[in-house]
Amino acid sequence: MATYGTISGNPLISTLEADIFETRFGWFGLLGHDGTLLRISIGDATPDDALGHLTAAEEIPRFEVEVADWFPALRERLTAYTDGEVVDFEEIELSWPKPLTKFRRQVLNITRRIPRGSTRTYAVVAAQAGSPGAARAVGTAMSSNRFPIVIPCHRVVGSGGGLGGFTSPQGTDLKQRLLDMESGAD
C-alpha cells in the first residue's frame, strides 16, 4: 500500500482505490474513490508501472492507495473496448482536482463526444470550442487528459495527417493501434 494525500482538499477521504489489469494494449489502471474516477493509465508494461503512473501525478495529493477489485464494471468495459467491442463510457463520473477553464471543459466535452472510428483535428476541436486558432491549446488539453479512452483524446489528430502526440508509455504507437482497432483495420 502506497501513501498519497487528500482528494481535492477533502480531508474526509484518506484512501483511494486502484484496480490494475492487463489488456491486449498493455496494463491499464483505474484510480478513484467510491464510484468517482480520478485517473486512468493505459499501455503500461507492468502492473507496477500502471500503479506508478496513477499515483505519480503531482496534482494528486498524498493518499493511501489500496489496490483491489475497484470499479469492476469499468474494468470490464475497458477490457471489452480493448477487445474491439463498441462500448459507451458517457455516464462515467469523472473528478478533476482543480477547476477547469471554460475552454478546457469545452474541449474535453467535445472530445468525449467524438464517435468511435472517427477523428477530429486539433484545429477543428478548437473551432468547435469557440476558439479558432487555438489548436495548440487543444493539444495541451489532450496531453493532460487523465481519462484516456473515456475521453478519447486518441481521436484528436494533426491537421496535416499526422497523429500529433499521445501521452502514454507507448506514445503514438498506441494511439495508432487504438485508431486502427476502432476503424476495423486491426
Sequence and secondary structure as in RCSB ss.txt:
>XXXX:A:sequence
MATYGTISGNPLISTLEADIFETRFGWFGLLGHDGTLLRISIGDATPDDALGHLTAAEEIPRFEVEVADWFPALR
ERLTAYTDGEVVDFEEIELSWPKPLTKFRRQVLNITRRIPRGSTRTYAVVAAQAGSPGAARAVGTAMSSNRFPIV
IPCHRVVGSGGGLGGFTSPQGTDLKQRLLDMESGAD
>XXXX:A:secstr
 EEE  BTTBTT  EEEEEEEEETTEEEEEEEETTEEEEEEEEESSHHHHHHHHH  TTS  EEEEESS  HHHH
HHHHHHHTT     TT  B  SS   HHHHHHHHHHHT  TT  EEHHHHHHHTT TT HHHHHHHHHT S TTT
S GGGEE TTS      STTHHHHHHHHHHHHHT  
